[in-house]
């Protein structure tokens, strides 16, 4: 589990770097192709070109290339920063002195980001010194897309899909098609049937594996004014589709960047609770105040967890809450109540009398007997 979480920690900036590299490469190739095609046309028709027209075209191409150069330079700087961040994270994983403390602080920061508390996450990470180890850009990007989806806007989500197109294609992700299908459905709901037809012709031809869904959606064009007679299509107009789109985007975002679906803090907490949970944690009369799995505040988390596998039983004294072992043996009162020797000693009065905390019965210390467990 820990290895998986740390793999995601090291992989996220690498995925961001490769995504930015592909985006920069596509932009440069596009501009070179655009400039080259115009220069070829000018060369082919050089005898018919006027000097002023040729000069204006060349100046426009030069301005465009300069703009691309400036944008590319900024992206190169961002790529260098990501490479330094990857190196810093690798060194952090090798630092045994601060690793566990920083790992907890990273998990808390990421939990705050996933629960929509970005300001608090920034402040906490700065104070804890782990700001460079948390993927703020990824979560900020996700927050913007999710906010747009909540507002029934798909543009930013589709732009994100285009930026990560190659990765989503390898994952066979349905996100891009689902977004475009939803855009089509919104056009139909708004009564813009011609716009819906034009959009479908431009976008749906490439999705041959989704033809059944496309055909079902296209039926809406014929029954849009007779929806009461065709209840089987009501789900295409359901507002819950936008909620599912948000959930799908979050899932694909985490997959693309190699991040766990649940935040690391929750995963670590559940793993720890599962390792100590026993059947006694669910009984009111055997709850241990020092046991995290017995705490009422964690009941909702512990309830669905399996019991820990233990080859040997561990006994905990109800008085001292310490382990009963050969150094702190078990002893028994005449009423059958078992405690540790240290616990009985702490309850023994100056008159060598003991009051059983369970029943309230009073005994002499000489009545205590050693218990041997086989």
C-alpha positions in Angstrom: 0.0 0.0 0.0 2.8 2.4 1.0 4.7 1.6 -2.2 1.7 2.3 -4.3 1.1 5.7 -2.7 4.7 6.7 -3.1 4.7 5.6 -6.7 1.8 8.0 -7.3 3.7 10.7 -5.4 6.7 10.4 -7.8 4.7 9.8 -10.9 2.3 12.7 -10.8 4.8 15.5 -11.8 6.3 13.2 -14.4 2.8 12.7 -16.0 2.3 16.5 -15.9 5.7 17.0 -17.5 5.0 14.6 -20.4 1.6 16.2 -20.9 3.1 19.6 -21.2 5.8 18.3 -23.5 3.3 16.8 -25.9 1.2 20.0 -25.8 4.3 22.2 -26.6 5.4 19.7 -29.4 1.9 19.8 -31.0 1.9 23.7 -30.9 5.3 23.9 -32.5 4.5 21.4 -35.2 1.3 23.1 -36.0 2.9 26.5 -36.3 5.8 25.2 -38.4 3.3 23.4 -40.7 1.2 26.6 -40.9 4.2 28.8 -41.7 5.7 26.3 -44.2 2.4 25.9 -46.1 2.1 29.7 -46.5 5.7 30.1 -47.6 5.1 27.3 -50.2 2.0 29.1 -51.5 4.0 32.4 -51.7 6.9 30.7 -53.5 4.5 29.0 -56.0 2.8 32.3 -56.8 5.8 34.6 -56.4 5.3 36.1 -59.9 1.8 37.2 -59.0 2.5 38.6 -55.5 2.8 42.3 -55.0 5.7 43.4 -52.9 3.5 45.1 -50.3 1.2 42.0 -50.0 4.2 39.7 -49.6 5.8 41.9 -47.0 2.6 42.1 -44.9 2.2 38.3 -45.0 5.8 37.7 -43.9 5.4 40.2 -41.1 2.2 38.5 -39.9 4.0 35.1 -40.0 6.9 36.5 -38.1 4.6 38.0 -35.4 2.9 34.7 -35.1 6.2 32.8 -34.7 7.4 35.3 -32.1 4.2 34.8 -30.1 4.7 31.0 -30.2 8.4 31.5 -29.2 7.4 33.5 -26.1 4.7 31.0 -25.1 7.1 28.1 -25.6 9.8 29.8 -23.6 7.4 30.0 -20.6 6.5 26.4 -21.0 10.1 25.4 -21.1 10.6 27.1 -17.8 7.7 25.3 -16.4 9.1 22.0 -17.7 12.4 22.7 -16.0 10.6 23.4 -12.8 8.8 20.1 -13.0 12.1 18.2 -13.6 13.6 19.9 -10.5 10.4 18.9 -8.6 10.8 15.3 -9.7 14.4 15.3 -8.5 13.4 16.9 -5.2 10.7 14.2 -4.6 13.2 11.4 -5.3 15.6 12.9 -2.8 12.7 13.3 -0.3 11.9 9.6 -0.6 15.5 8.8 0.3 15.5 11.1 3.3 14.8 8.7 6.2 15.0 11.3 8.9 12.1 13.5 7.8 10.3 11.1 5.5 7.5 9.9 7.8 6.7 13.3 9.3 6.6 14.9 5.8 4.5 12.1 4.5 1.9 12.7 7.1 1.9 16.5 6.3 1.6 15.7 2.6 -1.3 13.4 3.2 -3.1 16.1 5.3 -2.5 18.7 2.6 -3.8 16.5 -0.2 -6.8 15.6 1.9 -7.6 19.4 2.3 -7.3 19.8 -1.5 -9.6 16.9 -2.2 -12.2 18.3 0.2 -12.1 21.7 -1.5 -10.1 23.7 1.1 -7.3 25.1 -1.2 -6.5 28.1 1.0 -6.1 26.0 4.1 -4.1 23.5 2.2 -1.7 26.2 1.0 -1.3 27.7 4.5 -0.7 24.3 6.1 1.8 23.0 3.5 3.8 26.3 3.7 4.0 26.0 7.5 4.9 22.3 7.3 7.5 22.8 4.5 5.9 20.4 2.1 4.5 22.8 -0.5 6.8 21.5 -3.2 5.7 17.9 -2.6 2.0 18.5 -3.3 0.4 18.7 -6.7 -1.5 22.0 -6.3 -1.6 22.6 -10.1 -3.4 19.3 -10.8 -6.0 19.9 -8.1 -6.5 23.6 -9.2 -7.0 22.4 -12.8 -9.5 19.8 -11.6 -11.3 22.3 -9.4 -11.9 24.6 -12.4 -13.2 21.8 -14.6 -15.5 20.4 -11.9 -16.9 23.9 -11.2 -17.7 24.3 -15.0 -19.3 20.8 -15.0 -21.5 21.8 -12.1 -22.5 24.9 -14.1 -23.3 22.6 -17.1 -20.3 23.7 -19.1 -18.2 21.2 -21.0 -15.6 23.4 -22.7 -12.8 23.2 -20.1 -13.4 19.5 -19.6 -13.1 18.9 -23.4 -9.9 21.0 -23.5 -8.5 18.8 -20.7 -9.4 15.7 -22.7 -7.6 17.2 -25.8 -4.5 17.9 -23.7 -4.4 14.3 -22.5 -5.8 12.7 -25.6 -3.1 10.1 -26.1 -3.2 9.0 -22.5 -7.0 8.8 -22.5 -6.9 6.8 -25.7 -4.6 4.2 -24.2 -6.9 4.0 -21.2 -9.9 3.5 -23.5 -11.6 6.3 -21.6 -15.3 7.1 -22.3 -14.9 10.7 -20.9 -14.5 12.6 -24.1 -17.5 10.9 -25.8 -19.6 11.4 -22.7 -18.9 15.1 -22.6 -19.7 15.5 -26.3 -22.9 13.5 -26.0 -23.9 15.7 -23.1 -23.3 18.8 -25.2 -25.5 17.4 -27.9 -28.3 16.6 -25.3 -28.1 20.1 -24.0 -28.6 21.5 -27.5 -31.7 19.3 -27.8 -33.0 20.4 -24.4 -32.6 24.1 -25.4 -34.6 23.5 -28.6 -31.5 24.2 -30.8 -32.2 21.2 -33.1 -30.2 22.5 -36.0 -27.2 23.2 -33.8 -27.5 19.7 -32.4 -27.5 18.2 -35.9 -24.4 20.2 -36.9 -22.6 19.3 -33.7 -23.4 15.6 -34.1 -22.2 15.5 -37.7 -18.9 17.2 -36.7 -18.2 15.2 -33.5 -19.8 11.7 -33.6 -18.5 10.2 -36.8 -15.2 9.1 -35.1 -17.0 7.1 -32.3 -17.9 3.9 -34.2 -18.0 1.8 -31.0 -20.7 4.1 -29.5 -23.1 3.9 -32.4 -26.0 2.5 -30.2 -25.7 5.4 -27.8 -25.5 7.9 -30.6 -28.6 6.4 -32.4 -30.5 6.5 -29.1 -29.6 10.2 -28.6 -30.4 11.1 -32.2 -33.9 9.7 -31.7 -34.5 12.7 -29.4 -34.6 14.9 -32.5 -37.7 13.1 -33.7 -39.5 12.9 -30.3 -38.5 16.2 -28.7 -42.0 17.5 -28.8 -43.5 14.1 -27.8 -41.4 13.3 -24.7 -44.5 12.3 -22.7 -45.1 9.4 -25.0 -41.5 8.1 -24.8 -40.6 7.7 -21.2 -37.8 5.3 -22.0 -35.7 8.4 -23.1 -36.2 10.4 -19.9 -32.8 9.3 -18.5 -31.1 11.3 -21.3 -32.6 14.5 -19.9 -31.9 13.6 -16.3 -29.8 16.1 -14.3 -27.9 13.3 -12.6 -26.0 12.8 -15.8 -23.9 15.9 -14.9 -23.1 14.4 -11.5 -21.9 11.2 -13.2 -19.8 13.3 -15.6 -18.1 15.0 -12.6 -17.4 11.6 -11.0 -16.1 10.2 -14.3 -13.8 13.2 -14.8 -12.4 12.8 -11.2 -11.8 9.1 -11.8 -10.0 9.7 -15.2 -8.0 12.6 -13.7 -6.6 10.4 -11.0 -5.9 7.6 -13.5 -4.0 9.9 -15.9 -1.8 11.2 -13.2 -1.4 7.9 -11.4 -3.0 9.2 -8.2 -5.1 7.0 -5.9 -8.9 7.4 -6.1 -9.1 7.9 -2.4 -6.8 10.4 -0.7 -3.7 9.0 1.0 -4.8 10.1 4.4 -8.0 8.1 4.3 -6.1 5.1 2.8 -3.5 5.2 5.6 -6.1 5.7 8.3 -8.3 2.7 7.1 -5.2 0.5 6.8 -4.1 1.3 10.3 -7.6 0.7 11.7 -8.0 -2.6 9.9 -4.7 -3.8 11.3 -5.9 -3.3 15.0 -9.6 -4.0 14.7 -10.9 -7.0 16.7 -14.4 -8.3 17.5 -14.1 -6.7 20.9 -14.0 -3.3 19.4 -17.7 -3.6 18.5 -18.8 -4.5 22.1 -19.6 -1.7 24.4 -18.4 -3.5 27.5 -15.0 -4.3 26.1 -14.0 -1.0 24.4 -10.6 0.3 25.1 -10.2 4.1 25.5 -6.6 3.9 24.1 -7.6 1.8 21.0 -8.3 4.0 17.9 -10.7 1.4 16.5 -12.9 1.7 19.7 -13.3 5.5 19.4 -16.9 6.6 18.7 -15.7 9.3 16.3 -14.3 6.6 14.0 -17.2 4.2 14.2 -18.4 5.0 10.7 -15.0 4.1 9.3 -14.3 1.0 11.4 -17.8 -0.5 10.9 -17.1 -1.7 7.3 -13.5 -2.9 7.9 -12.5 -6.5 8.3 -11.0 -7.8 11.5 -7.3 -8.0 11.7 -5.7 -11.4 11.4 -3.8 -12.4 14.6 -2.0 -15.6 15.1 -1.6 -14.8 18.8 -4.0 -13.0 21.1 -2.9 -9.8 22.8 -4.3 -9.0 26.2 -4.6 -5.4 27.4 -5.2 -4.5 31.0 -8.4 -2.5 31.5 -6.8 -0.4 34.2 -3.5 0.6 32.8 -4.3 -0.1 29.1 -0.9 -1.7 28.8 0.0 -5.1 27.3 -0.2 -8.1 29.6 2.9 -10.2 29.1 5.7 -12.0 31.0 6.9 -8.7 32.4 3.4 -7.6 33.4 1.5 -10.9 34.1 -2.2 -11.5 34.4 -3.7 -11.8 37.9 -7.2 -12.7 39.0 -9.5 -11.5 41.8 -11.8 -14.0 43.7 -14.7 -12.8 41.6 -13.1 -14.0 38.4 -12.1 -10.5 37.1 -8.7 -10.5 35.4 -6.3 -7.5 35.4 -2.5 -7.0 35.1 -0.2 -7.1 38.0 0.6 -3.4 37.5 -3.1 -2.6 37.4 -3.8 -4.4 40.7 -0.8 -2.7 42.3 -2.0 0.7 41.3 -5.4 -0.1 43.0 -4.0 -1.5 46.2 -4.5 0.8 49.2 -2.1 1.3 52.1 -4.2 -1.2 54.0 -3.6 -3.8 51.2 -7.2 -3.7 50.2 -8.4 -3.8 46.6 -11.7 -2.5 45.2 -12.7 -4.3 42.0 -13.4 -1.5 39.4 -15.9 -3.8 37.7 -18.1 -5.0 40.6 -17.1 -2.8 43.5 -16.3 -5.8 45.7 -13.4 -5.4 48.2 -10.7 -7.9 48.6 -7.4 -8.3 50.4 -4.2 -8.3 48.2 -3.4 -11.7 49.5 -6.5 -13.1 47.7 -5.1 -12.2 44.3 -3.9 -15.2 42.3 -1.6 -15.4 39.3 -3.2 -16.5 36.0 -1.3 -18.6 33.5 -2.3 -18.6 29.9 -1.5 -21.6 27.7 
